[in-house]
Amino acid sequence: MNKDNDKRIYTLSQEEPAKAVLKMSIPLVFGMFIMVLYNMVDTYFIGLTGDDYQMAAVNLAYPVMMVTVAISNMIGTGASSFIARCLGAGEKEKASHTLTAAFTLTFINSIIIMSIGLAALSPIVRLLGAKDNTFLYTQQYVRVILTGSFLTMGSYTTGALLRSEGSVRYSMTGMIVGTLMNIILDPLLIFTLNMQIRGAAIATVLSNGIGFGVSVMYYLRKETVLRPSAKQIKPTSEILREIYWVGVPASLETLLTSAAYTVNNNLAVEYSELTVTAMGIAQKVLSLGSYVYQGFASGTQPIMGYNYGAKNTERMRKILRSGVLLVTGTELILMMLYCAFAPLLIDIFTDSAEVISIGTHVLRTMMFILPFVGTVSMCRMSFQAMGKPQFAFGITLVRQLILYIPLLLLLNKVFGFNGMLWAQPITEAVMMGVSLLLLTRFIKNKENGMITYEKHDAK
């Protein structure tokens, strides 16, 4: 193992907890900030067309992108969890085999998603909430996203695989390159080639593909701890079981979020299609805070998985404490910035006074999720890292199906638009307490020997 690889393992196993969390998370938070730009680029350049219905269509089509991400997360998260635990237990060959299998499964899943999606394109677009003014635009965008699903899914899966071995910088580089290409390709395709919303979708797919290629390059150049091998292309039954055991609940988190997003859009469109536009812009602006907490959660995940494999529960507790304090403090600062600059942030994307007014109100309400949602995400991803997806899925199930969607429908009916907006902050506040209690009790029971480790951890 070379010197760089030794440093990565040291960070996972021995680095001072707060420093380890920052070292693993800061590059990801920076990379996630780049991803915010990635998501905002389409919105910004479509906004320059002056067509608010195309803006609404990008927002309506977003759940389809979330589905492709969910399926890639199923493989990326499941494989990453098993890889980190195997590395912690000293089983490098099994970790390498898992890496190769993840690439194989991502390719197969992308073909399935593309085939089913294109065959049922029109019904899917109607389900998303597209109406007369937005149907054709939404259909164009979704068709391209589905056609290029392998490039998008490959990009997300490979990023997760690189992070599982501590190669955070390589993962971030792929995201940065992809985002820069999206910034270049969007104006070229939307305006120069006059492809409008279809050009935005093509730019998204191509830039994901370029980011994917950059990430794969590190494996081909043998600069990583693990490397894929053609001899390991066929996964074993154990690897499949471990990937899907953790991965399916992880993907259901995103799928349920996509379903909630679709319900939200269908409720919003009843107020007006411009309301959908305003909510879409506000949610994209808020995604800066969302990606910050995802960066901390993703950075903490391999440390928790490694130390679970190494049976170091004391370090797990310290990592969790440091992670929660860091992510909560960061999100509170962001919340204050949103409150102060909401109108200016919405104004970047549209000249419509109505859209700016609605979007400002949405952003100043939705920002109240930020002090809570980071801890929820960190607890959920820690359970995934430890190979305990039943707990991660339990958090997801309660959060989306039992609390958020029913609250969304109830509060919208009782209090109208304002009630709909407050459903998520209320949900996240409750789930922060539930998630933190569940994870701390799990670690305590592990220390007391009340929970056994998996078979592959035993020595």
C-alpha positions in Angstrom: 0.0 0.0 0.0 1.5 3.4 -1.0 1.9 6.4 1.3 -1.3 8.1 0.1 -3.3 5.0 0.8 -1.7 4.7 4.3 -2.9 8.3 5.0 -6.5 7.5 3.9 -6.6 4.5 6.2 -5.1 6.5 9.1 -7.9 9.1 8.6 -10.5 6.4 8.9 -9.0 4.6 11.8 -7.0 7.0 14.1 -7.3 10.7 13.1 -8.7 12.9 15.9 -12.5 12.7 15.4 -13.3 16.3 14.6 -10.3 16.6 12.3 -11.2 13.3 10.6 -14.8 14.4 10.0 -13.5 17.7 8.6 -10.9 16.1 6.5 -13.4 13.7 4.9 -16.3 16.2 4.7 -14.8 19.5 3.7 -13.7 18.3 0.2 -17.2 16.8 -0.2 -19.0 19.9 1.0 -16.9 21.9 -1.5 -17.7 19.3 -4.1 -21.4 19.4 -3.1 -21.3 23.2 -3.5 -20.1 22.6 -7.0 -23.1 20.2 -7.4 -25.3 23.1 -6.3 -24.0 25.1 -9.2 -24.5 22.1 -11.4 -28.2 22.0 -10.4 -28.6 25.7 -10.6 -27.0 26.1 -14.0 -30.0 24.6 -15.9 -32.4 26.8 -13.9 -30.3 29.9 -14.5 -29.8 29.5 -18.2 -33.5 28.4 -18.8 -34.4 31.5 -16.8 -32.5 33.6 -19.4 -35.0 32.4 -22.0 -37.7 34.4 -20.2 -40.0 31.4 -20.4 -41.3 30.6 -16.9 -43.1 27.5 -18.2 -39.8 26.0 -19.3 -38.5 26.8 -15.7 -41.5 25.0 -14.3 -40.9 22.0 -16.6 -37.3 21.6 -15.3 -38.8 21.4 -11.7 -41.5 19.0 -12.7 -39.0 16.7 -14.4 -36.7 16.7 -11.3 -38.2 13.5 -9.7 -37.1 11.5 -12.8 -33.5 12.6 -12.1 -34.1 11.6 -8.5 -35.2 8.1 -9.6 -32.0 7.6 -11.6 -30.0 8.9 -8.6 -31.9 6.5 -6.3 -31.1 3.5 -8.4 -27.4 4.5 -8.6 -27.4 5.1 -4.8 -28.8 1.6 -4.3 -25.6 0.2 -5.8 -23.2 3.0 -4.7 -24.4 3.1 -1.1 -24.7 -0.7 -0.7 -21.3 -1.4 -2.2 -19.6 1.5 -0.4 -20.9 0.3 3.0 -19.6 -3.3 2.4 -16.3 -2.0 1.0 -15.7 0.2 4.1 -16.6 -2.6 6.5 -14.4 -5.1 4.5 -11.4 -2.7 4.6 -12.0 -2.2 8.4 -11.9 -6.0 8.8 -8.8 -6.4 6.6 -10.6 -8.1 3.7 -9.2 -6.1 0.8 -9.8 -8.8 -1.9 -13.5 -9.0 -1.0 -13.7 -5.2 -1.1 -12.1 -5.1 -4.6 -14.6 -7.8 -5.9 -17.4 -5.6 -4.5 -16.1 -2.6 -6.4 -16.1 -4.5 -9.7 -19.6 -5.9 -9.1 -20.9 -2.4 -8.5 -19.9 -1.2 -12.0 -21.6 -4.3 -13.5 -24.8 -3.7 -11.7 -24.9 0.0 -12.5 -24.7 -0.7 -16.2 -27.5 -3.3 -16.0 -29.8 -1.1 -14.0 -29.3 1.9 -16.3 -30.5 -0.2 -19.3 -33.6 -1.3 -17.4 -34.4 2.3 -16.3 -34.0 3.7 -19.8 -36.1 1.0 -21.4 -39.0 1.2 -19.0 -38.9 5.0 -18.8 -39.0 5.6 -22.5 -41.7 3.0 -23.1 -44.0 4.8 -20.6 -42.8 8.4 -21.2 -46.2 10.2 -21.6 -47.9 8.6 -18.6 -44.8 9.5 -16.5 -44.9 13.1 -17.6 -48.6 13.4 -16.7 -47.9 11.8 -13.3 -45.3 14.4 -12.6 -48.0 17.1 -12.8 -47.3 18.6 -16.2 -50.2 20.6 -17.6 -51.0 22.1 -21.0 -48.3 24.8 -20.8 -45.6 22.5 -19.5 -46.3 19.1 -20.9 -44.2 19.2 -24.1 -41.2 20.9 -22.3 -41.3 18.3 -19.5 -41.5 15.5 -22.0 -38.4 16.7 -23.9 -36.4 17.1 -20.7 -37.3 13.7 -19.3 -36.7 11.8 -22.6 -33.1 13.0 -22.7 -32.5 12.3 -19.0 -33.7 8.7 -19.4 -31.7 8.1 -22.6 -28.5 9.2 -20.8 -29.2 7.4 -17.6 -26.0 5.3 -17.6 -23.8 8.4 -17.6 -25.7 9.9 -14.8 -25.9 6.7 -12.7 -22.3 5.9 -13.4 -21.2 9.3 -12.2 -23.1 9.0 -8.8 -22.0 5.4 -8.2 -18.4 6.0 -8.9 -18.3 9.0 -6.6 -19.6 6.8 -3.7 -17.2 4.0 -4.5 -14.2 6.4 -4.3 -15.4 7.8 -1.0 -15.7 4.4 0.5 -11.9 3.9 0.4 -11.2 7.5 1.6 -10.4 8.8 -1.9 -12.5 11.9 -1.3 -10.4 14.2 -3.4 -10.7 12.0 -6.5 -14.5 11.9 -6.0 -14.6 15.6 -5.7 -12.6 16.1 -8.9 -15.1 14.2 -11.0 -17.9 16.4 -9.6 -16.0 19.6 -10.3 -15.1 18.7 -13.9 -18.7 17.7 -14.6 -20.1 20.9 -13.2 -17.6 23.1 -15.2 -18.6 21.2 -18.4 -22.3 21.8 -17.6 -21.6 25.5 -17.3 -19.9 25.5 -20.7 -22.4 23.2 -22.5 -25.6 24.8 -21.2 -25.4 28.2 -23.0 -23.9 26.5 -26.1 -26.8 24.0 -26.5 -29.6 26.2 -25.1 -28.8 29.4 -27.0 -26.1 28.9 -29.7 -27.7 25.8 -31.0 -31.2 27.0 -30.0 -32.1 23.7 -28.4 -33.9 25.4 -25.4 -34.9 23.0 -22.6 -33.8 19.9 -24.6 -30.3 21.5 -24.8 -30.3 21.9 -21.0 -31.0 18.2 -20.5 -28.4 17.1 -23.0 -25.8 19.3 -21.3 -26.7 17.7 -17.9 -26.2 14.2 -19.3 -23.0 14.9 -21.2 -21.4 16.7 -18.2 -22.3 13.8 -15.9 -20.7 11.5 -18.5 -17.5 13.5 -18.5 -17.4 13.6 -14.7 -17.9 9.8 -14.7 -15.0 9.4 -17.1 -12.7 11.5 -14.9 -13.5 9.3 -11.8 -13.0 6.1 -13.7 -9.6 7.4 -14.9 -8.2 7.2 -11.3 -9.0 3.5 -11.2 -7.4 2.9 -14.7 -4.3 4.8 -13.6 -4.1 2.6 -10.5 -4.1 5.6 -8.1 -6.7 4.1 -5.8 -6.7 1.7 -2.8 -8.9 -0.7 -4.8 -9.1 -1.4 -8.5 -11.8 -3.2 -10.6 -10.8 -6.4 -12.3 -12.4 -8.2 -15.3 -11.8 -11.5 -13.4 -14.2 -10.2 -10.7 -17.0 -8.9 -12.9 -19.5 -11.6 -11.7 -20.6 -10.8 -8.1 -20.8 -13.5 -5.5 -24.1 -14.2 -3.7 -22.6 -12.7 -0.6 -21.7 -9.5 -2.4 -25.1 -9.2 -4.0 -26.8 -9.8 -0.7 -24.7 -7.1 1.1 -25.1 -4.6 -1.7 -28.9 -4.9 -1.9 -29.4 -5.4 1.8 -28.0 -1.9 2.4 -28.7 -0.4 -1.0 -32.4 -1.1 -1.5 -33.4 0.8 1.7 -31.0 3.6 0.7 -32.6 3.9 -2.8 -36.1 3.8 -1.2 -35.1 7.0 0.7 -34.6 8.8 -2.6 -37.6 7.2 -4.3 -39.8 8.2 -1.4 -38.4 11.7 -1.5 -39.1 11.7 -5.3 -42.7 10.7 -4.5 -43.1 13.4 -1.9 -41.6 15.9 -4.4 -44.2 14.8 -7.0 -47.0 15.2 -4.4 -45.7 18.6 -3.5 -45.6 19.7 -7.2 -49.1 18.4 -7.8 -50.4 20.4 -4.9 -48.5 23.5 -5.9 -49.7 23.4 -9.5 -53.3 23.8 -8.2 -52.3 27.3 -7.1 -50.7 28.1 -10.4 -47.9 26.9 -12.7 -45.9 29.9 -11.7 -46.1 28.7 -8.1 -44.3 25.5 -9.3 -41.7 27.8 -10.9 -41.2 29.8 -7.7 -41.0 26.7 -5.6 -38.5 25.1 -8.0 -36.2 28.1 -7.8 -36.5 28.3 -4.0 -35.7 24.6 -3.6 -32.7 24.9 -5.9 -31.4 27.8 -3.8 -32.1 25.9 -0.6 -30.2 22.9 -2.1 -26.9 24.7 -1.0 -27.9 23.9 2.6 -29.0 20.4 1.5 -25.7 19.6 -0.2 -23.7 20.9 2.8 -25.4 18.4 5.2 -25.1 15.6 2.6 -21.4 16.4 2.3 -21.0 16.0 6.1 -23.1 12.8 6.1 -21.2 11.3 3.2 -17.9 12.2 4.7 -18.8 10.6 8.0 -20.2 7.5 6.5 -17.0 5.6 5.6 -15.4 6.5 9.0 -18.4 5.0 10.7 -18.4 1.9 8.5 -14.6 1.4 8.9 -14.8 1.6 12.7 -17.8 -0.6 12.8 -15.8 -3.2 10.9 -12.9 -2.7 13.3 -15.3 -2.9 16.3 -14.3 0.5 17.6 -17.5 1.8 19.1 -15.9 4.4 21.2 -14.5 6.1 18.1 -17.9 5.8 16.4 -19.5 7.7 19.2 -16.9 10.5 19.0 -17.2 10.7 15.3 -21.0 11.1 15.5 -20.8 13.8 18.2 -18.3 15.8 16.2 -20.3 15.4 13.0 -23.6 16.6 14.5 -22.0 19.7 16.1 -20.2 20.6 12.9 -23.2 20.1 10.5 -25.7 21.9 12.8 -23.5 24.9 13.3 -22.9 25.3 9.6 -26.5 25.0 8.7 -27.5 27.7 11.2 -25.1 30.1 9.6 -26.6 29.3 6.2 -30.1 29.8 7.5 -29.3 33.3 8.6 -27.9 34.1 5.2 -31.1 32.8 3.5 -33.2 34.9 5.7 -31.2 38.1 4.9 -30.8 37.6 1.2 -33.8 35.5 0.0 -35.2 38.1 -2.5 -31.8 38.7 -4.1 -31.2 35.0 -4.4 -34.6 34.4 -6.2 -34.1 37.4 -8.4 -31.0 35.8 -9.9 -33.2 33.3 -11.8 -36.2 35.3 -12.9 -37.5 38.8 -13.6 -41.1 38.0 -12.7 -42.3 40.0 -9.6 -44.8 37.3 -8.8 -42.3 34.5 -8.9 -39.8 36.5 -6.8 -42.5 37.2 -4.2 -43.6 33.6 -3.9 -40.1 32.2 -4.1 -38.9 34.5 -1.3 -41.7 33.4 1.0 -41.0 29.7 0.2 -37.3 30.0 0.9 -37.8 31.9 4.2 -40.1 29.1 5.3 -38.3 26.1 4.0 -35.0 27.2 5.5 -36.2 26.1 8.9 -35.4 22.5 7.9 -31.7 23.2 8.0 -30.9 23.0 11.8 -32.5 19.5 11.9 -32.1 17.7 8.6 -28.3 17.3 8.8 -28.5 15.2 11.9 -31.2 13.0 10.4 -29.1 12.4 7.3 -26.0 11.7 9.3 -27.8 9.1 11.5 -29.4 7.4 8.5 -26.1 7.2 6.5 -24.3 5.9 9.6 -26.8 3.0 9.8 -26.2 2.3 6.1 -22.4 2.4 6.7 -22.7 -0.2 9.5 -24.8 -2.6 7.3 -28.0 -1.9 9.3 -30.3 -0.7 6.6 -33.4 -1.7 8.5 -32.8 1.2 10.9 -32.0 3.6 8.0 -35.1 2.5 6.2 -37.2 2.9 9.4 -36.1 6.5 9.6 -37.0 7.0 5.9 -40.4 5.3 6.3 -41.4 7.4 9.3 -40.0 10.6 7.8 -41.6 10.4 4.4 -44.7 8.2 4.6 -45.8 8.5 8.2 -45.0 12.1 8.8 -44.2 14.3 5.8 -46.7 13.2 3.1 -49.7 13.0 5.5 -48.7 16.4 7.0 -48.3 17.8 3.5 -51.8 16.8 2.5 -53.4 17.7 5.9 -51.8 21.1 6.4 -52.4 22.1 2.8 -56.1 21.3 3.2 -56.4 23.1 6.6 -54.0 26.1 6.1 -53.5 26.3 2.4 -50.2 27.1 0.8 -48.5 28.1 4.1 -49.5 24.9 5.7 -48.0 22.9 2.8 -44.7 24.8 3.2 -44.4 24.1 7.0 -44.9 20.3 6.6 -41.3 19.6 6.0 -39.7 21.8 8.8 -42.1 20.1 11.3 -41.2 16.7 10.0 -37.4 17.3 10.2 -37.6 18.7 13.7 -39.4 15.5 15.0 -37.1 13.2 13.0 -33.9 14.8 14.4 -34.8 13.6 17.9 -36.0 10.2 16.8 -32.9 9.5 14.6 -30.3 10.6 17.2 -32.0 8.6 20.0 -32.1 5.5 17.8 -28.4 5.7 16.7 -27.0 6.5 20.2 -28.9 3.6 21.7 -27.7 1.3 19.0 -24.0 2.2 19.6 -24.5 1.9 23.4 -26.1 -1.6 23.0 -23.2 -2.5 20.7 -20.7 -1.6 23.4 -22.6 -3.6 26.0 -22.6 -6.7 23.7 -26.3 -6.7 23.2 -25.9 -6.6 19.4 -23.5 -9.0 17.5 -21.4 -8.1 14.5 -22.1 -9.7 11.1 -20.4 -12.9 10.2 -17.9 -11.4 7.8 -16.6 -9.2 10.7 -15.8 -12.1 12.9 -12.2 -13.1 13.2 
